Amino acid sequence: MINSVWRPIQRGIGFGQSISPPRSALGFIKKFLNDWSSILAAVLAYTFIIALLPIAVTAFGIFALVLRDNPGAKQRIIDSIINSLPENNTKIAVREVTVIAANNLADDGGGILAIGIVFSIWGGSRLFVTIDNVLTIIYRTTSRSFIFQNLLSIAMLILFIFLIIIMFSASSIPSFVINTLPNRNDAQFGIFVAGIIVSIFIAFILFMLIYLIIPNKKMKLKHIWFGALIASFLLDIFIVLFPLYIRRFMGSFLGLIGFAVILITFFYYFSIILILGAQINAYFFERIQPLPDNIGTFLSQAVSRMLRTAPKPIFNNNNNNNQYPRPRRSQRYY
């Protein structure tokens, strides 16, 4: 019964075929849309926001403990955070929140730090649990066990934080060096290009690790490098253009609400880039075909097919001498 249900579905989505399934731009777009990629990106963006809060609490706790006796260094760090934002009401709101958090956490930083570390490990790892579930849909794999999934997510969280810090530091180094050097155009241009190359390389490593480790199947480097390269280029372009997008289209958002909208927007497009790279690898290299309909309709029809082919109870007074009904001939799923 299971095979009569599953084999037509396998044939429909590209498994169990003797020849390589066709690949085209329209097929890729169909897979991207039918997998609900934009909806999955919204889920990832929301998870990014949820994971960001406990990590920020931990960072402020460490910040308050280390710099408790050095108010000058504390103020310089606060100023660097605030000056990285554009001049609008959002910057004023972030300044107020940063100053309040840095000053108030200094007295009880030990307790806040201990609680924040526990919550940041668990809450931050939810991000990679969600990424694992998203890639399960994209690659048509089975889900991992609860324990193994969470252990993998914690390890990926630590690696992710480390790589993100390096990537954003590398992106800011060119601007710092250009401002300190004398007016030599050749040197400034070379440093700027070097910073972009380093940033793209670190992003490439980040996406390679995500696409290599998180999917619940054995991945090959030759099947993931292209999607990781495309995603890293798009991410670096996005990081450069996103401040311009904020100034042009989001300057009217006020206060903390505006800051939250900016964060959600940033993480949403970041999630789109991550999912786009995974879809490229899955469709063009793993030869995973698109679903015939969007994932909601597909699941509804698959469940209906299983219910139609399910056997009836053995003991049924209304049937004839046959214990089981005659199975219906399998029809094409689509």
C-alpha positions as CSV (number, residue, x, y, z in Angstrom):
1,M,0.0,0.0,0.0
2,I,2.8,2.4,0.9
3,N,4.6,1.7,-2.4
4,S,1.4,2.3,-4.4
5,V,1.2,5.7,-2.8
6,W,4.9,6.7,-2.7
7,R,6.2,5.5,-6.1
8,P,4.0,7.8,-8.2
9,I,5.0,10.6,-5.9
10,Q,8.7,9.7,-6.3
11,R,8.3,9.7,-10.1
12,G,6.6,13.1,-10.0
13,I,9.3,14.9,-8.0
14,G,12.3,13.4,-9.7
15,F,13.3,10.3,-7.7
16,G,13.5,6.8,-9.0
17,Q,14.0,7.8,-12.7
18,S,16.4,6.0,-15.0
19,I,17.2,9.1,-16.9
20,S,18.2,12.5,-15.7
21,P,15.2,14.8,-15.3
22,P,15.1,18.0,-17.5
23,R,16.4,21.3,-16.1
24,S,15.3,24.7,-17.2
25,A,14.8,28.2,-15.8
26,L,11.0,27.7,-15.8
27,G,11.4,24.5,-13.8
28,F,13.6,26.2,-11.3
29,I,11.1,29.1,-10.9
30,K,8.4,26.5,-10.4
31,K,10.3,24.7,-7.7
32,F,11.1,27.9,-6.0
33,L,7.5,29.0,-5.9
34,N,5.9,25.6,-5.2
35,D,8.2,25.0,-2.2
36,W,6.7,28.2,-0.7
37,S,10.2,29.7,-0.6
38,S,9.1,33.3,0.2
39,I,6.9,32.0,3.0
40,L,9.8,29.9,4.4
41,A,12.0,33.0,4.2
42,A,9.5,34.9,6.3
43,V,9.6,32.1,8.9
44,L,13.4,32.3,8.9
45,A,13.3,36.1,9.3
46,Y,11.1,35.8,12.3
47,T,13.3,33.1,13.8
48,F,16.3,35.4,13.2
49,I,14.6,38.0,15.3
50,I,13.7,35.5,18.1
51,A,17.3,34.3,18.1
52,L,18.7,37.8,18.1
53,L,17.1,38.9,21.4
54,P,18.9,36.3,23.8
55,I,22.2,36.8,22.0
56,A,21.9,40.6,22.5
57,V,21.1,40.1,26.2
58,T,24.2,38.0,26.5
59,A,26.3,40.5,24.7
60,F,25.0,43.4,26.9
61,G,25.7,41.3,30.0
62,I,29.3,40.7,29.0
63,F,29.6,44.3,27.9
64,A,28.5,45.5,31.4
65,L,30.8,43.1,33.3
66,V,33.9,43.7,31.3
67,L,33.6,47.5,31.1
68,R,32.1,48.2,34.5
69,D,35.2,50.1,35.7
70,N,36.0,51.7,32.3
71,P,33.3,54.2,31.5
72,G,35.4,55.8,28.7
73,A,35.7,52.6,26.7
74,K,32.0,51.9,27.3
75,Q,31.1,55.2,25.9
76,R,33.3,54.8,22.8
77,I,31.6,51.4,22.0
78,I,28.2,53.0,22.5
79,D,29.1,55.8,20.1
80,S,30.4,53.4,17.5
81,I,27.1,51.4,17.6
82,I,25.0,54.5,17.3
83,N,27.2,56.2,14.6
84,S,26.7,53.1,12.3
85,L,23.0,54.0,11.9
86,P,21.6,56.7,9.6
87,E,20.5,60.1,11.0
88,N,16.8,59.7,11.8
89,N,14.5,58.9,14.7
90,T,15.5,55.3,14.7
91,K,19.0,56.3,15.6
92,I,17.7,58.3,18.6
93,A,15.7,55.4,19.8
94,V,18.6,53.0,19.5
95,R,20.8,55.4,21.4
96,E,18.4,55.5,24.3
97,V,18.0,51.7,24.4
98,T,21.8,51.2,24.2
99,V,22.6,53.6,26.9
100,I,19.9,52.3,29.3
101,A,20.9,48.7,28.7
102,A,24.6,49.4,29.1
103,N,24.1,51.3,32.4
104,N,21.4,49.2,34.0
105,L,23.0,45.8,33.3
106,A,26.2,46.8,35.0
107,D,24.8,46.3,38.5
108,D,23.3,42.8,37.9
109,G,25.4,41.7,35.0
110,G,26.3,38.3,36.6
111,G,22.7,37.1,36.8
112,I,21.8,38.5,33.4
113,L,24.8,37.0,31.9
114,A,24.1,33.5,33.2
115,I,20.5,33.6,32.2
116,G,21.4,35.2,28.8
117,I,23.9,32.5,28.0
118,V,21.4,29.7,28.6
119,F,18.6,31.4,26.6
120,S,21.0,32.4,23.8
121,I,22.2,28.8,23.3
122,W,18.7,27.5,23.2
123,G,17.0,30.4,21.5
124,G,19.8,31.0,19.0
125,S,19.9,27.3,18.1
126,R,16.2,27.5,17.1
127,L,17.5,29.4,14.0
128,F,19.4,26.4,12.7
129,V,16.5,24.0,13.7
130,T,14.4,26.1,11.4
131,I,17.0,26.1,8.6
132,D,17.2,22.3,9.0
133,N,13.4,22.1,8.5
134,V,13.5,24.4,5.5
135,L,16.3,22.4,3.8
136,T,14.3,19.3,4.5
137,I,11.5,20.6,2.3
138,I,14.0,21.9,-0.4
139,Y,16.0,18.6,-0.6
140,R,13.0,16.2,0.1
141,T,14.8,14.5,3.0
142,T,13.6,13.0,6.3
143,S,13.8,15.0,9.5
144,R,16.5,14.3,12.1
145,S,15.8,13.1,15.6
146,F,15.2,15.7,18.2
147,I,18.4,15.3,20.1
148,F,20.7,15.1,17.1
149,Q,19.0,18.1,15.4
150,N,19.5,20.3,18.5
151,L,23.1,19.3,19.1
152,L,23.9,20.1,15.4
153,S,22.0,23.4,15.7
154,I,24.0,24.5,18.8
155,A,27.3,23.7,17.0
156,M,26.2,25.6,13.9
157,L,25.2,28.5,16.1
158,I,28.7,28.9,17.6
159,L,30.2,28.6,14.1
160,F,27.7,31.1,12.6
161,I,28.4,33.8,15.3
162,F,32.1,33.4,14.7
163,L,31.8,33.7,10.9
164,I,29.3,36.6,11.0
165,I,31.6,38.6,13.3
166,I,34.5,38.1,10.9
167,M,32.4,38.9,7.8
168,F,31.1,42.2,9.2
169,S,34.6,43.1,10.5
170,A,36.1,42.5,7.1
171,S,33.4,44.6,5.5
172,S,34.2,47.6,7.8
173,I,38.0,47.4,7.6
174,P,38.2,49.1,4.1
175,S,36.3,52.1,5.2
176,F,38.5,52.4,8.3
177,V,41.7,52.1,6.4
178,I,40.6,54.5,3.7
179,N,39.8,57.2,6.2
180,T,43.2,56.8,7.9
181,L,45.4,56.7,4.8
182,P,46.5,59.8,2.9
183,N,44.7,60.7,-0.3
184,R,46.1,58.0,-2.6
185,N,43.4,56.8,-4.9
186,D,45.3,53.6,-6.0
187,A,45.8,52.4,-2.4
188,Q,42.3,53.2,-1.4
189,F,40.8,51.4,-4.3
190,G,43.0,48.3,-3.7
191,I,42.0,48.2,-0.1
192,F,38.4,48.6,-0.9
193,V,38.5,45.7,-3.4
194,A,40.5,43.5,-1.0
195,G,37.8,44.1,1.7
196,I,35.0,43.1,-0.7
197,I,36.9,39.9,-1.7
198,V,37.5,38.9,1.9
199,S,33.9,39.5,2.8
200,I,32.7,37.4,-0.2
201,F,35.1,34.7,0.7
202,I,33.9,34.5,4.3
203,A,30.2,34.5,3.2
204,F,31.1,31.8,0.7
205,I,32.5,29.7,3.6
206,L,29.4,30.4,5.7
207,F,27.0,29.2,3.0
208,M,29.2,26.2,2.1
209,L,29.0,25.0,5.7
210,I,25.3,25.5,5.9
211,Y,24.6,23.7,2.6
212,L,27.2,20.9,3.4
213,I,26.3,20.1,7.1
214,I,22.6,21.0,7.7
215,P,20.8,18.9,5.0
216,N,20.0,15.4,6.3
217,K,21.8,13.7,3.4
218,K,25.4,13.2,2.2
219,M,26.3,16.3,0.3
220,K,29.1,16.7,-2.2
221,L,31.2,19.8,-2.6
222,K,30.7,19.8,-6.3
223,H,26.9,20.0,-5.7
224,I,26.9,22.9,-3.3
225,W,29.7,25.3,-4.4
226,F,27.8,27.1,-7.1
227,G,24.8,27.9,-5.0
228,A,27.1,29.1,-2.1
229,L,29.0,31.3,-4.5
230,I,25.8,32.9,-5.9
231,A,24.5,33.4,-2.4
232,S,27.8,35.0,-1.2
233,F,27.9,37.5,-4.1
234,L,24.2,38.4,-3.6
235,L,24.7,38.8,0.2
236,D,27.7,41.1,-0.3
237,I,25.8,43.3,-2.8
238,F,22.8,43.3,-0.4
239,I,25.0,44.5,2.5
240,V,26.3,47.3,0.4
241,L,22.9,48.4,-1.0
242,F,20.8,47.9,2.1
243,P,21.7,51.2,3.8
244,L,20.8,53.0,0.6
245,Y,17.5,51.2,0.5
246,I,16.8,52.3,4.1
247,R,17.6,56.0,3.4
248,R,15.5,56.0,0.2
249,F,12.4,54.0,1.2
250,M,12.4,53.5,5.0
251,G,13.4,56.9,6.3
252,S,9.9,57.7,7.5
253,F,9.8,54.8,10.0
254,L,10.1,56.2,13.5
255,G,11.7,55.0,16.7
256,L,11.9,51.4,17.9
257,I,9.1,50.3,15.5
258,G,11.2,51.5,12.6
259,F,14.3,49.7,13.9
260,A,12.2,46.5,14.2
261,V,10.9,46.9,10.7
262,I,14.5,47.4,9.4
263,L,15.7,44.3,11.2
264,I,12.9,42.2,9.8
265,T,13.4,43.5,6.3
266,F,17.1,42.7,6.5
267,F,16.7,39.2,7.8
268,Y,13.9,38.5,5.3
269,Y,16.1,39.3,2.3
270,F,19.0,37.5,3.9
271,S,16.8,34.4,4.2
272,I,15.7,34.7,0.6
273,I,19.4,34.7,-0.5
274,L,20.1,31.6,1.7
275,I,17.0,29.7,0.3
276,L,17.9,30.8,-3.3
277,G,21.3,29.2,-3.0
278,A,19.9,26.0,-1.6
279,Q,17.3,25.9,-4.4
280,I,20.0,26.3,-7.0
281,N,21.9,23.4,-5.6
282,A,18.9,21.2,-5.2
283,Y,17.4,21.7,-8.7
284,F,20.5,22.1,-10.9
285,F,22.9,19.7,-9.2
286,E,20.9,17.3,-7.1
287,R,18.3,17.1,-9.9
288,I,15.4,17.4,-7.5
289,Q,12.3,18.3,-9.5
290,P,9.6,20.8,-8.6
291,L,6.3,19.7,-7.0
292,P,3.4,19.5,-9.4
293,D,1.5,22.0,-7.3
294,N,2.3,24.2,-4.3
295,I,3.3,22.3,-1.2
296,G,-0.1,22.8,0.5
297,T,-2.0,21.3,-2.4
298,F,0.5,18.6,-2.9
299,L,0.2,17.4,0.7
300,S,-3.5,17.5,0.6
301,Q,-3.6,15.3,-2.6
302,A,-1.0,13.0,-1.2
303,V,-2.9,12.4,2.0
304,S,-6.2,11.9,0.1
305,R,-4.4,9.3,-2.0
306,M,-3.2,7.4,1.0
307,L,-6.7,7.5,2.5
308,R,-8.2,6.1,-0.7
309,T,-5.8,3.2,-0.8
310,A,-5.9,2.4,2.9
311,P,-7.3,-1.2,3.6
312,K,-10.7,-1.6,5.4
313,P,-11.0,-3.4,8.7
314,I,-10.8,-7.2,8.5
315,F,-14.1,-7.8,10.5
316,N,-16.9,-6.0,8.7
317,N,-20.4,-7.4,8.7
318,N,-21.4,-5.4,5.7
319,N,-18.9,-6.8,3.2
320,N,-18.8,-10.1,1.4
321,N,-16.4,-13.0,2.2
322,N,-13.4,-11.0,1.1
323,Q,-11.4,-9.7,4.0
324,Y,-9.9,-6.8,2.1
325,P,-11.3,-4.8,-0.7
326,R,-9.9,-5.1,-4.1
327,P,-7.2,-2.5,-4.5
328,R,-7.8,0.2,-7.0
329,R,-5.4,0.5,-9.9
330,S,-3.0,3.3,-9.3
331,Q,-3.7,6.4,-11.3
332,R,-1.4,9.1,-12.3
333,Y,-1.0,11.6,-9.6
334,Y,-0.9,14.5,-12.0
